[in-house]
Structure formats: structure tokens, C-alpha cells
Amino acid sequence: MGKTLFEKVWEAHSVRVLPNGQTQLLIGTHLIHEVTSPQAFAMMRELGLTVRFPQRTFATVDHIIPTDCTGEPFADPLAEAMLQELRRNCRAAGITFFDRDTGKQGVVHVVGPEQGITQPGTTIACGDSHTSTHGAFGAIAFGIGTTQVRDILATQTMALGKLKVRRVEVNGSLRPGVYAKDVILHIIRTLGVNGGTGFAYEYAGEVFDHFSMEGRMTVCNMSVEGGARAGYVNPDEKTFAYLKGRPYAPAGAEWDKAVARWRSFASDADAQYDDVVTINGAEIEPTVTWGINPGQAIAIGEKIPTVSGTPEGERALVREALEYMKFSGGEPIKGKKIDVAFLGSCTNGRLSDFQEVAKYLPGKRVADGVKALAVPGSQVVAARCEELGLDRVFRAAGFEWRAAGCSMCLAMNPDKLAGDQLCASSSNRNFKGRQGSVSGRTLLMSPLMVAAAAVTGSVSDAREVFGK
């Protein structure tokens, strides 16, 4: 009987089974940032522990960094303290830190892949929910808590219960104007925000075969929003082509050896799964969230659900969402006036996201009364966009072109919503207060849909706005 990639990677990294039934798992790569690491380092100092394998840990600063007024010291004393603490800890432990002066700083889940640190067949952990992003490369990657950050720093291992594996096949061809973001929103809508609890999702099928690595990253990024602890795509020629020549990828004679090893981790044709779900990609439409979790999503042409038309067990949440969003059930999502448009985040802040939008922006202008932000996911992305002149396209259309960072995805920096502003966002969460205001409202959508909302001033079908 064949094995899944998850099983192969798990077995290759298992140290032992603990008395409680969990596995002590070796973590091949550990990524840290300024938010969850200071407490972990403090706990280590209290216990007299040191970083066991500093060469396996990489750090960057992303959550708290301003994207507008970026001079130091930061205006926010807490943000400044977090940055300085990360610098001190990395320097003392000998950890590679992609600081602001390196040209490599950015959102941790953008930096890892573009530097070639993220590689197939390994385990990756980070004190951040969206670590599942790295599964796009055939890795098993998951977010962890602060005590687990401490454990990995000190031992390069952590305790984790083995997951079940669900294969999510998306077959057929996507329609024009439908992107990876629409695919993952559709999957979460279909399977539910808790549907993946206890599972790793293996994404497969014709749609994923045709996706770029950046499209695969977008989907894997939001696996956690569907309740899955991890999500991955089997490594293939696209994976290897993406990694070749990157700073931390194997080179020379080691490259061919690495590719052969990576290829061996792919799921076997006769692998057994705990569940298989098949979705027709041709049925997926541009998708927009209307509520307060990523599963509360509808196609652009659909109407917002009503309480009475919802199954009994879901009515309370639908009622809560409608009240918070100030929407009425039964009305269209299309045409809802927005106040802010945000293009960026670890979900959709990569080069291809800005390239795709920039193809359609010339001749368009951000609508009056709309604040539009374009925030590259890393300094590398920003530099490449600027080499290609994409920043000029966005500025000419009325977007603010910002420095790299998490920005308005979670607003631990100055980029925040005010009051009950409604934001069209390419990020990954639409929870209450997620974007910095306790009453701020978020609509998740693809980058091109964000651009369509920005130039029309309301939620719009990008296919109609840009003639796709």
C-alpha cells in the first residue's frame, strides 16, 4: 500500500512516540518573527536554555513594521521594543535575521519561499497561523504557539498528534477572472471553517497542476481558515523550477540529489486517504465573503443569506454576522459601497498578484472617497515590482504604494480601519475587529476583485469592470 506525502514526511521526522500518544517531531526549518518570539526567548533564559540548532532558524520582522513612515525609532514604542528585542535575540543566538537593511525583509511566509528556505519533504513551523503557506512546496508546515516556539528553539522538536489526510481534488478548468483566492474561499465555504479539524489537506487535481507556485501558496495559506492544521501540494517540476538558483536552495552537485530526494516524498499513486473531496473548478465563480469568518462567502452574483433560509444550527452565527456587517439577508453583495481597498498580505502580496492587477489598472482611477493601499509582501517583491514599473501603475491609478509588511491584514501597525469602515481585502481573515477597528468590516476577495472594488467604489465583478 502506498503512502501520502504527509505520511512520508511525518515518518522521516518522527523522533519517538510520547506516552500521551503524541509524536516528538523533528522540525527541519523554524521561522520566527517579532510577535511570538520574545516571550519564547525569555522563557528559555529563565530555564537556562540556548538555541540548539540556530542554523535551522530564520527570522524577519513583519507584523508591527510601519509601511508608510518607516524611519527608526518607530513612533509606536511597543513596536520599536519588539524590533529591538528580535535583533538582540537573533544576534545572541546566531540566528539569520532578514532585517530591514538587508533588502530581504518581509512577511515571513513570503520571505521563506523566495529565499529558497522553504523546501519539499521537510517540516516547517512558525509562531504564526498561516505557516500552512509553505505546504505549497510539498512540506508539512503548521503554525504553533509561543511555548512551542520555545520548545523548537531549545530542542528543534515539538510534540504533535498525527493528523488524518483529506485529498481535495479540484478538476476541470477555471473560468476567466477566477483565481486561487476564489478556489480556496470556495473550498472553505463548501467544507466549512471547522471541516478540516484534525486533518491535513492534500490539494490535487488539474487546477492545482496548472497553478503557479504563487497560486498554490495562496490556497495553502488559508488551509487553517478551513480548520486544517496543514495543507500541501505534492512537489513537481514547477516546484523545482521555482527553487532552483534561490539563495538557500541546494546548488551544484547537491541540486540533483535534492530534487531526487524531494521527488520521492510525493504521494504514491496508490496512497490511501481518510477522505477524498472532488470539486469541479468550472463551477467556481469570483467569490467574496459577506460575514465574519472566511466560510461565510458567496459568488459575486449571489445574494447574502437570510437567517430564515439558513439551517437551524447556523442561524445564530448568520444573525450575528449580519448585525456586525450591517447587511440585510437577501440583498446582493455586489454594489456594497467600500471605504478601503487593501492589496497585500501573506495570502496575496506576491509579485504575480501585483502583475495581474497592473495589467488591468491603466486608464482606471481609484474612486473618490476610497483609500487604496498596495503593500508588497517583501522587499524583494517591492524591488522587482519597481524594476518593472508596477509601482508607477498603482500610483497613477490612485493607490498608495507602501513598504513591505503585514500592513492592514491584521493591523498590528499603523495601517488600520477606522470606525465601521468596509474594506475590500486580499488578506485571509474577516474576523470582527481583524483590521484594527473594533467595528471595522472586512470582505475577502481576490486581488483583481479588490482592484475592481477600488476603482468602482463598491463590490464589483472584476470581469465586468476590466472586460475579462
GUDREN-946621 format. One record per residue (C-alpha): z negated, y, x. Coordinates in Angstrom, 1 decimal, always signed. Example, Ala and Ser with C-alpha at 12.3 -4.5 7.8 and 13.67 -1.06 7.14 Angstrom:
((-7.8,-4.5,+12.3))
((-7.1,-1.1,+13.7))
END
This chain:
((+0.0,+0.0,+0.0))
((+1.0,+3.4,+1.3))
((-1.3,+6.4,+1.8))
((-1.2,+10.0,+0.8))
((-1.3,+12.8,+3.4))
((-4.8,+13.6,+2.1))
((-6.0,+10.1,+2.9))
((-4.4,+10.1,+6.3))
((-5.9,+13.4,+7.4))
((-9.3,+12.5,+5.9))
((-9.4,+9.2,+7.8))
((-8.3,+10.8,+11.0))
((-11.1,+13.4,+10.8))
((-13.9,+11.3,+9.5))
((-16.9,+11.0,+11.8))
((-19.1,+8.9,+9.6))
((-20.3,+8.4,+6.0))
((-23.6,+10.0,+5.4))
((-26.5,+8.4,+3.5))
((-25.7,+10.6,+0.5))
((-22.2,+9.3,+0.3))
((-20.5,+12.4,+1.7))
((-18.4,+12.2,+4.8))
((-19.1,+14.1,+8.0))
((-15.7,+15.6,+8.6))
((-14.4,+17.0,+11.9))
((-12.9,+20.4,+11.3))
((-9.8,+20.9,+13.5))
((-9.5,+24.6,+13.0))
((-12.1,+27.1,+11.9))
((-11.1,+30.6,+10.7))
((-13.7,+33.4,+10.3))
((-13.8,+37.0,+9.2))
((-16.3,+39.8,+8.9))
((-17.8,+38.9,+5.5))
((-19.2,+35.4,+5.7))
((-19.7,+35.0,+9.4))
((-22.5,+37.5,+10.3))
((-25.1,+35.6,+8.3))
((-23.9,+32.3,+9.8))
((-24.3,+33.6,+13.4))
((-27.7,+35.0,+12.5))
((-28.8,+31.6,+11.3))
((-27.6,+30.0,+14.5))
((-29.5,+32.4,+16.6))
((-32.7,+31.6,+14.6))
((-32.1,+27.9,+15.3))
((-31.3,+28.4,+19.0))
((-27.7,+27.0,+18.4))
((-24.5,+28.0,+20.2))
((-20.9,+27.7,+19.1))
((-19.8,+24.1,+20.0))
((-16.1,+24.5,+20.4))
((-15.2,+28.2,+20.5))
((-11.5,+27.4,+21.2))
((-11.2,+25.9,+17.7))
((-12.4,+29.1,+16.0))
((-10.2,+32.2,+15.4))
((-11.4,+35.5,+13.9))
((-9.9,+38.5,+12.2))
((-11.1,+41.4,+10.1))
((-9.5,+41.9,+6.7))
((-11.8,+42.3,+3.6))
((-13.6,+45.5,+4.4))
((-10.9,+47.3,+6.5))
((-9.6,+50.5,+5.1))
((-5.8,+50.6,+4.6))
((-5.4,+54.4,+4.5))
((-7.9,+56.3,+6.6))
((-8.2,+53.7,+9.3))
((-9.9,+55.6,+12.2))
((-13.2,+54.4,+13.5))
((-16.0,+54.6,+12.8))
((-15.3,+53.6,+9.2))
((-16.6,+56.0,+6.5))
((-18.4,+53.1,+4.9))
((-21.4,+52.3,+7.2))
((-21.7,+48.8,+5.9))
((-18.0,+48.1,+6.7))
((-18.5,+49.6,+10.2))
((-21.6,+47.4,+10.8))
((-19.7,+44.3,+9.7))
((-16.8,+45.0,+12.0))
((-19.1,+45.7,+15.0))
((-21.1,+42.5,+14.3))
((-18.0,+40.4,+14.3))
((-16.9,+41.9,+17.6))
((-20.3,+41.2,+19.1))
((-20.4,+37.6,+17.9))
((-16.9,+36.8,+19.0))
((-17.4,+38.3,+22.4))
((-20.7,+36.5,+22.9))
((-19.3,+33.1,+21.8))
((-15.9,+33.4,+23.5))
((-14.0,+33.2,+20.2))
((-10.5,+34.6,+19.9))
((-10.6,+37.7,+17.8))
((-7.5,+39.3,+16.4))
((-9.0,+42.8,+16.3))
((-7.3,+46.0,+15.2))
((-5.9,+46.9,+18.6))
((-4.2,+43.5,+19.1))
((-1.2,+44.0,+16.8))
((-2.2,+40.7,+15.2))
((-4.9,+41.7,+12.8))
((-4.5,+41.0,+9.1))
((-5.6,+38.9,+6.2))
((-6.9,+35.6,+7.6))
((-4.6,+33.4,+5.6))
((-1.6,+35.4,+6.7))
((-2.6,+35.5,+10.4))
((-3.3,+31.8,+10.8))
((+0.2,+30.6,+9.8))
((+2.2,+33.5,+11.5))
((+0.3,+32.8,+14.8))
((+1.1,+29.1,+14.6))
((-2.6,+28.3,+14.4))
((-2.1,+26.5,+11.1))
((-0.6,+23.1,+11.8))
((+0.1,+19.9,+9.9))
((-2.2,+16.9,+9.9))
((-5.4,+18.8,+10.6))
((-8.4,+20.0,+8.7))
((-9.0,+23.8,+8.3))
((-12.0,+25.6,+6.9))
((-12.8,+29.2,+6.4))
((-15.6,+31.1,+4.5))
((-13.0,+32.3,+2.0))
((-11.9,+30.8,-1.3))
((-8.2,+30.9,-0.6))
((-8.2,+28.8,+2.5))
((-6.2,+26.3,+0.5))
((-3.2,+28.5,+1.5))
((-2.9,+26.6,+4.8))
((-2.2,+23.4,+2.9))
((+1.4,+24.6,+2.7))
((+1.8,+23.2,+6.2))
((+0.5,+19.7,+5.4))
((-3.1,+20.5,+6.4))
((-6.2,+19.8,+4.3))
((-7.7,+23.3,+4.0))
((-10.7,+24.5,+2.0))
((-13.0,+27.4,+1.5))
((-16.6,+27.0,+2.5))
((-20.0,+28.7,+2.1))
((-22.0,+30.6,+4.7))
((-24.2,+27.6,+5.6))
((-21.1,+25.5,+6.2))
((-19.7,+28.3,+8.4))
((-22.9,+27.9,+10.4))
((-22.6,+24.1,+10.5))
((-19.0,+24.2,+11.8))
((-19.7,+26.8,+14.4))
((-22.6,+24.7,+15.7))
((-21.1,+21.2,+15.4))
((-17.4,+21.5,+14.5))
((-18.2,+19.3,+11.5))
((-19.3,+19.6,+7.9))
((-20.3,+17.3,+5.0))
((-17.9,+16.9,+2.1))
((-17.4,+14.4,-0.7))
((-14.0,+12.8,-0.7))
((-11.5,+14.2,-3.2))
((-9.2,+12.5,-5.6))
((-5.5,+13.4,-5.3))
((-3.2,+14.6,-8.1))
((+0.5,+14.8,-7.4))
((+2.0,+17.9,-9.1))
((+5.8,+17.5,-9.2))
((+7.9,+20.4,-10.2))
((+11.5,+19.3,-10.6))
((+14.8,+20.9,-11.5))
((+15.9,+24.5,-10.6))
((+14.1,+27.7,-11.2))
((+15.9,+30.4,-13.2))
((+16.8,+33.7,-11.5))
((+13.8,+36.0,-11.5))
((+11.3,+33.1,-11.3))
((+9.2,+32.9,-8.1))
((+6.5,+30.8,-6.5))
((+3.9,+33.0,-8.2))
((+5.3,+32.2,-11.6))
((+5.2,+28.5,-10.7))
((+1.5,+28.4,-9.8))
((+0.5,+30.6,-12.7))
((+2.4,+28.1,-15.0))
((+0.7,+25.2,-13.3))
((-2.8,+26.7,-13.7))
((-2.0,+27.6,-17.3))
((-0.9,+24.1,-18.0))
((-3.7,+22.2,-16.3))
((-6.5,+24.7,-16.8))
((-8.8,+26.6,-14.4))
((-11.0,+23.6,-14.2))
((-8.3,+21.0,-14.3))
((-8.4,+20.4,-10.6))
((-12.1,+19.9,-10.2))
((-12.7,+17.1,-7.8))
((-9.1,+16.9,-6.8))
((-6.7,+17.9,-4.0))
((-3.3,+18.8,-5.4))
((-0.2,+17.5,-3.6))
((+2.7,+19.7,-4.6))
((+6.0,+18.0,-4.6))
((+9.4,+17.8,-6.3))
((+12.7,+19.6,-6.0))
((+11.3,+23.1,-6.5))
((+8.9,+22.7,-3.6))
((+11.6,+21.1,-1.4))
((+13.6,+24.3,-1.9))
((+10.8,+26.7,-1.5))
((+10.4,+28.6,+1.8))
((+7.2,+28.2,+3.7))
((+6.0,+31.5,+2.3))
((+6.7,+30.3,-1.3))
((+4.7,+27.2,-0.6))
((+1.8,+29.3,+0.8))
((+1.8,+31.3,-2.4))
((+1.3,+28.2,-4.5))
((-1.2,+26.5,-2.2))
((-3.2,+29.8,-2.0))
((-4.0,+29.7,-5.8))
((-4.9,+26.0,-5.9))
((-8.5,+27.0,-6.0))
((-7.8,+29.1,-9.2))
((-6.9,+25.8,-10.9))
((-10.2,+24.2,-9.8))
((-8.7,+22.2,-6.9))
((-10.6,+22.2,-3.7))
((-7.4,+21.9,-1.7))
((-3.6,+22.0,-2.3))
((-0.9,+20.9,+0.1))
((+2.8,+20.2,+0.6))
((+4.0,+17.4,+2.9))
((+5.3,+18.7,+6.2))
((+9.1,+18.7,+6.6))
((+11.9,+20.3,+8.7))
((+11.1,+23.7,+7.1))
((+7.5,+23.4,+8.3))
((+8.5,+22.5,+11.8))
((+11.2,+25.3,+12.0))
((+8.6,+27.9,+10.8))
((+6.1,+26.8,+13.5))
((+8.5,+26.5,+16.5))
((+8.0,+29.2,+19.0))
((+4.9,+30.7,+17.5))
((+2.1,+31.8,+19.9))
((-0.3,+28.9,+19.2))
((+2.3,+26.2,+18.4))
((+2.9,+23.4,+21.0))
((+5.8,+24.2,+23.4))
((+8.0,+22.4,+25.8))
((+7.5,+18.6,+26.1))
((+4.5,+18.8,+23.8))
((+6.6,+20.1,+20.9))
((+8.5,+16.9,+20.2))
((+5.2,+14.9,+20.5))
((+3.6,+17.3,+18.0))
((+6.4,+17.0,+15.5))
((+6.4,+13.2,+15.6))
((+2.6,+13.3,+15.0))
((+2.9,+15.8,+12.2))
((+5.7,+13.9,+10.5))
((+3.5,+10.7,+10.5))
((+0.9,+12.4,+8.3))
((+3.3,+12.9,+5.3))
((+2.5,+10.9,+2.2))
((+4.2,+7.4,+2.2))
((+6.8,+6.7,-0.5))
((+4.6,+4.0,-2.0))
((+1.4,+6.1,-1.9))
((-0.9,+5.8,-4.8))
((-2.3,+8.8,-6.7))
((-5.2,+9.3,-9.0))
((-3.0,+11.3,-11.3))
((+0.6,+12.5,-11.5))
((+1.8,+15.5,-13.5))
((+5.5,+16.4,-13.9))
((+6.8,+19.8,-14.8))
((+10.3,+21.0,-15.5))
((+11.0,+24.0,-13.3))
((+13.8,+25.2,-15.5))
((+11.3,+25.8,-18.3))
((+9.2,+28.3,-16.3))
((+9.5,+32.0,-17.1))
((+8.2,+35.1,-15.3))
((+4.5,+34.7,-16.1))
((+1.8,+37.3,-16.5))
((-2.0,+36.9,-17.0))
((-3.4,+38.6,-20.1))
((-7.1,+37.7,-19.7))
((-10.0,+37.3,-17.3))
((-9.0,+34.2,-15.4))
((-5.7,+33.0,-13.9))
((-5.3,+30.3,-16.6))
((-5.1,+33.0,-19.3))
((-1.4,+33.5,-18.7))
((+1.8,+33.7,-20.8))
((+5.5,+34.1,-20.2))
((+6.7,+37.7,-20.3))
((+8.3,+37.1,-23.7))
((+5.3,+35.6,-25.3))
((+2.5,+37.2,-27.3))
((-1.1,+37.4,-26.4))
((-3.1,+34.6,-28.0))
((-5.2,+35.2,-31.1))
((-8.7,+33.9,-31.4))
((-7.9,+32.0,-34.7))
((-4.9,+30.4,-33.1))
((-6.9,+29.0,-30.2))
((-8.7,+25.6,-30.1))
((-12.3,+25.9,-31.2))
((-13.8,+25.2,-27.8))
((-11.7,+28.1,-26.2))
((-12.3,+30.8,-28.8))
((-15.4,+32.4,-27.3))
((-13.6,+32.9,-24.0))
((-10.5,+34.3,-25.7))
((-12.6,+36.7,-27.7))
((-14.4,+37.8,-24.6))
((-11.1,+38.3,-22.7))
((-9.5,+40.3,-25.5))
((-12.5,+42.6,-25.7))
((-12.7,+43.2,-22.0))
((-9.0,+43.7,-21.6))
((-8.9,+45.9,-24.7))
((-6.0,+43.9,-26.1))
((-5.4,+42.6,-29.6))
((-4.3,+39.0,-30.1))
((-0.8,+38.6,-31.4))
((+0.7,+41.6,-29.6))
((+3.2,+41.3,-26.8))
((+2.2,+41.6,-23.2))
((+5.5,+43.3,-22.5))
((+5.2,+47.1,-22.8))
((+1.5,+47.3,-21.9))
((+1.1,+50.6,-20.0))
((-0.3,+50.3,-16.5))
((-2.1,+52.7,-14.2))
((-1.9,+51.0,-10.9))
((+0.6,+48.6,-9.2))
((-0.6,+46.6,-6.2))
((+1.7,+44.6,-3.9))
((-0.1,+42.7,-1.2))
((-2.9,+40.1,-0.6))
((-3.0,+36.7,+1.0))
((-1.0,+35.4,-2.0))
((+2.0,+37.8,-1.8))
((+1.6,+40.1,+1.2))
((+4.2,+38.4,+3.5))
((+7.5,+39.6,+4.9))
((+9.6,+37.8,+2.3))
((+7.6,+39.4,-0.6))
((+8.5,+42.9,+0.7))
((+12.0,+41.9,+1.5))
((+12.6,+40.6,-2.0))
((+11.2,+43.7,-3.7))
((+13.0,+46.1,-1.3))
((+16.4,+44.6,-2.4))
((+15.9,+46.0,-5.9))
((+14.0,+49.2,-5.3))
((+16.8,+51.6,-4.1))
((+17.6,+54.1,-6.8))
((+14.3,+53.4,-8.6))
((+11.2,+55.5,-8.7))
((+7.6,+54.7,-9.5))
((+6.8,+56.0,-13.0))
((+4.8,+59.2,-13.5))
((+1.1,+58.5,-13.7))
((+1.3,+55.2,-11.8))
((-0.4,+54.7,-8.4))
((+1.6,+52.1,-6.4))
((+0.3,+50.5,-3.2))
((+2.3,+48.3,-0.8))
((+0.0,+46.6,+1.6))
((+1.3,+44.3,+4.3))
((-0.8,+41.2,+4.9))
((-0.9,+41.6,+8.6))
((+0.0,+44.0,+11.4))
((+2.8,+41.6,+12.3))
((+4.2,+41.8,+8.8))
((+3.9,+45.6,+8.8))
((+5.7,+45.9,+12.1))
((+8.5,+43.6,+11.0))
((+8.9,+45.5,+7.7))
((+9.0,+48.8,+9.6))
((+11.6,+47.4,+12.0))
((+13.8,+46.5,+9.0))
((+13.2,+49.9,+7.4))
((+11.5,+48.3,+4.3))
((+8.6,+50.8,+4.5))
((+11.1,+53.6,+4.0))
((+12.5,+51.9,+0.9))
((+9.0,+51.6,-0.6))
((+8.1,+55.2,+0.3))
((+11.3,+56.5,-1.1))
((+10.5,+54.7,-4.4))
((+7.1,+56.3,-4.6))
((+4.9,+53.5,-3.2))
((+2.1,+54.3,-0.7))
((+2.8,+52.2,+2.4))
((-0.6,+51.1,+3.8))
((-2.0,+49.4,+6.9))
((-2.8,+45.7,+6.8))
((-5.8,+44.3,+5.0))
((-7.1,+42.7,+1.8))
((-6.9,+46.1,+0.1))
((-7.2,+46.1,-3.7))
((-7.2,+42.3,-4.1))
((-11.0,+42.3,-4.2))
((-11.8,+46.0,-3.3))
((-14.5,+45.5,-0.6))
((-12.8,+48.6,+0.9))
((-11.8,+52.0,-0.5))
((-8.9,+50.6,-2.5))
((-10.4,+50.3,-5.9))
((-9.6,+50.7,-9.6))
((-11.4,+53.5,-11.4))
((-12.8,+53.1,-14.9))
((-10.8,+50.8,-17.1))
((-7.5,+51.2,-15.3))
((-5.0,+48.5,-15.8))
((-3.4,+47.1,-12.7))
((-0.2,+45.1,-12.2))
((-1.2,+43.0,-9.2))
((+0.4,+40.4,-6.9))
((-3.0,+39.1,-5.9))
((-4.8,+35.9,-7.1))
((-7.8,+36.8,-9.3))
((-8.1,+38.7,-12.5))
((-11.9,+38.3,-13.0))
((-13.9,+41.0,-14.5))
((-14.5,+43.8,-12.0))
((-12.5,+42.0,-9.3))
((-10.6,+45.1,-8.2))
((-13.6,+47.4,-7.7))
((-14.4,+48.7,-11.1))
((-16.8,+47.0,-13.5))
((-14.4,+47.8,-16.3))
((-11.1,+47.6,-14.3))
((-8.4,+45.3,-15.7))
((-6.0,+43.1,-13.8))
((-2.7,+41.5,-14.7))
((-1.5,+38.9,-12.2))
((+2.3,+38.6,-11.7))
((+5.0,+38.1,-9.0))
((+5.8,+40.9,-6.6))
((+9.1,+41.7,-8.3))
((+7.3,+41.9,-11.7))
((+4.7,+44.3,-10.0))
((+7.7,+46.5,-8.9))
((+9.2,+46.4,-12.4))
((+5.9,+47.5,-13.9))
((+5.5,+50.2,-11.3))
((+8.9,+51.8,-12.0))
((+8.8,+51.5,-15.8))
((+5.1,+52.3,-16.1))
((+4.5,+49.2,-18.2))
((+4.6,+45.5,-18.1))
((+8.3,+44.6,-18.0))
((+10.7,+41.8,-17.4))
((+12.0,+42.3,-13.9))
((+15.2,+40.5,-14.9))
((+15.9,+43.3,-17.3))
((+14.7,+46.1,-15.1))
((+16.6,+45.0,-12.0))
((+19.5,+43.2,-13.6))
((+18.7,+39.7,-12.2))
END
